[in-house]
Amino acid sequence: MKKEQSSEFSPLVNPEEEAFFAGPQTRWKEFKMVVKVMLEFIRGFRMLHFVGPCVTVFGSARFEEKDPYYQLAMKVGERVSKMGFSVMTGGGPGIMEAANRGAKNVGGKSVGCNIILPFEQAPNPYLDKWMDFKYFFVRKVLLSKYSYAFVVMPGGFGTLDEFFEALTLIQTNVMRRFPVVLMCSDFHEHLYEYIQHLAEYGTINKEDLDLFLLTDSVEEMEEHLRKYAIEGYGLKRKAPVEPSAVLGEK
């Protein structure tokens, strides 16, 4: 017997997203949706305008402090910060917290783009600046917009989504060829084998395997970022631009 679904059933939790994906709405509702998205973009642009060149670290929210991956993410944050970059994460606990914590340990800048979720996600205590986002797609744009490199730590669906989106945008020349580092070969062994399978099967080019570096070494990560981000884009240290009180940026 087939169970009849309630007319109120929806796979989406957020009522606004439910309305967005339900198809054509009234013109007024669609206009309000566009305005809300635009305002979230503008708030994000203003918050991140003065953070300087960033390196975004992706990873799971579910790792505890004693986990080796958490400890490695702290070292990544420290090393990235010492290179002169601001450390940007999704702003939550776990790997994100560890990377932000590493930046703070060495006096660096620490930034978070936190997504509002019914579980797991809340801003970690090691952030100099953060913003709560309602829309995943706005958050993902801002995690990329201010970054010159991406470091991918162990994670779940969200981390893989961010990893593959970065590779897709670089592969299709929508985004410049910023360095992408996939840390922890033990955790990502089967993922790397699957990507090799894609190349062998022909759904991606064999050259696409060069779009990222798989490593366990923080030192190798640093050298990769130095070569392809700092030297590749001619980045130089300089005094930061200060926010203007006149423009309402303080």
N, C-alpha and C positions, 0 to 999 in steps of 0.2 A: 504494500500500500504506500502510495506517495504522500508524504507529509506536506500539507499546504503551508506556505510561508505567510507569516503575518504581513500585512501591508506596511507595517511600521518597521520591518526588518531592514537593516542596512549593514554592510560589512565595514563601514567607516564609522569611527568614533566621534570625530569632530563634526558637529552639525553644519558648520560652514563648509567644510570639505564635502560633506554629504550633498549639500545644495550645489556645490561647484561641479561635482561629477554626475549629478542627476540629469544633466542635459540642459537645454535652454530654460532659463528662468525669466522673470520679468526683466525688462531693461533696467529698471531701478535697482534690483537686486544685483545684477551683473555689474552695474556701474559701482555700487558700494563695494563689491568684492575687489574690483580693480583698484579702487582708492585705498582699501586696507592693505593690499599687497604693495602698492606704491609707497605708502607711508612706512611700511616695515623696511623696504629697501632704503628709503631716505634716512631713517633712523640708524640703520646699519652702516650706511656710507659715512654719516657724520661721526659715529662712534669710532670707526676704524680709520678715519682719515689721517690721524697723526700717529699711528702705531709703528710706522716705518716698515721696511721689508720684512715679511714674515716667512717662517717655515711652518707648515701645518702638519701636525702629528695626529694621525688617525689611530683608533684602537678601541677595544671593548671597555664598557663601563663596569664590567663584572669581576675584574681582577682586584684582589685585596693587596694590602701593603706588603705582606710578606712574600707574595708571589714573585718568582724570578723575572717575569715579564714586566711587572710593575717597577722593579728595581732597575731593569734595563731601560725602561721608558724615562726614568728619572735621569739616568746618565745621558740619554739622547737629548733631553731638554737642557741639561747643563751644557753639553757640547755645542748644541745649536745656538744657545744664548751667548756662549763665549765667542762664537764666530761673528756676533754682531746682529743676529736676527732676533726679532720678536718671536716667541713661541706661541702659535695659535693652535687651539684644539676646539673640540665640540663643547668644552666647558664643563663636562660632567665628571663623575668619579672614575675610578679604575685607571686605565692607561692615560686618559686625558688628564686626570688629576696629577698623575706621576710626572708627565711631561711638563705641566705648568709648575709643579713643585720644583723640578730640576732647574727651571729658569729662575725661580725665586731664590733658590739656594745660592746662585752665583750673582745675584743682583740684576738679573735681566728682566725684560718686559714679558708679561704673561697675559694672554688675551683669550677669551672664550666666547664662542657663539653657541649658546645653550638652546636646545629645543625643549619646548614645553610638552612633557609626556605625563600620562597618568601614573607611571611607575619609573623607577630607576634614576631618572635624570633630574639633577639639581645642581646649581653652580657649585664648583669646588672652592675651597677657601684660599687657593693660591693664585687668584686672578686679580690683575690690576684693573682690567676693564672686562666687562661682559655685557651681553645683551640676550634677553630671552626672546626666542622666535616662535611664532605660531605655525609658520609654513616651512616645511622641510626644504622646498625648492629655493626659497629665499636664502635660508641658512647655507645651503650648499654652494650657492653662487658666491656668497661672502667668504666662505672658507677657502675659495679658490682665488678670488679677485685680488687679494693683497699678498699672495704667497708666491715665492720664487722657487719653492721646492715642496715636496710632499714625502713624509716618512710614514710608512704604513706598518703598524705593529699588529700583533695578534688581535683578532676581533671576530665579530659575527657578521650578520647580514648587512648591518649599516656600514661597517668598515669595508667589506667587500664591495658594496655599492659605491662608496666613495673612491676606492682604489680603481675599479673598472671605469667609473665615469671619468676620472682624470686621464686614464690611458686612452679612452675613446676620444676625448676632446683633443688630446695631443695627436693621436693617430690620424684624425680627420682634419688636422690643421686649424681647428676652431680655437685652440689654445696653443700658445708657444710651447716649445719642447723643454719644459721645465723638468729638472731631475726628479724622478720618483724612486724611492728606496723602499724595498720590501724587506723588513727586518725579521729575523728568526727563521732560518731555513728548516729547522725541525718542525715548527708549527705549520709552515707553508709548503712543506715538501710535496704533498699531493696536489695542491693548487698549482705549483710550478709545473709538475708533470702534466697536469691537465692543459695548461697553457701551451706547453710543448706539443701536446696532442693536437691542439687547434692548429698550430703552425704546420705540423706534419699532414694534417687533413686538408689544409689549404683554406680554412675559414679566416685565418689571419696570415700575414706574411711572416716569413722566418725573421725578417729584419725587425718585426714588432717585438721580438724578445729582447731587443736592445733598448726598448723604451723604459725599462726599469732595471734596477740593480737588486739582486737578491744577496743578502749578506747577514752575517752574525756580528760583524765588527763595527763598533762605533767609530773607530779610526778610519775604516774604509768608507763608511757613510760620510764622515767629515770631508775626506778627500774628494769624494764624488760631488758633494755640494759645493765645495770650494772651486772645483774645476768647471762644473756646468752651471752653477748659479752665480757665484761671485765673479769668477773670471769670465764666464760665458756671457754675462750681461753687464760687465764692467761696473759692478757695485763697489762703492767706496764709502768708508765711514765719514760721516759729517754730522754737524750739530743738528739736532732735531728741530723741526719747525714747531713753534709754540702755538697753541690754540689762541684765537682772538676773542676777547670779551665783547668787542664791537659786533662781531658776527654771531654772538651767542654760542660760541664753541667751548666756553669754560663752564 
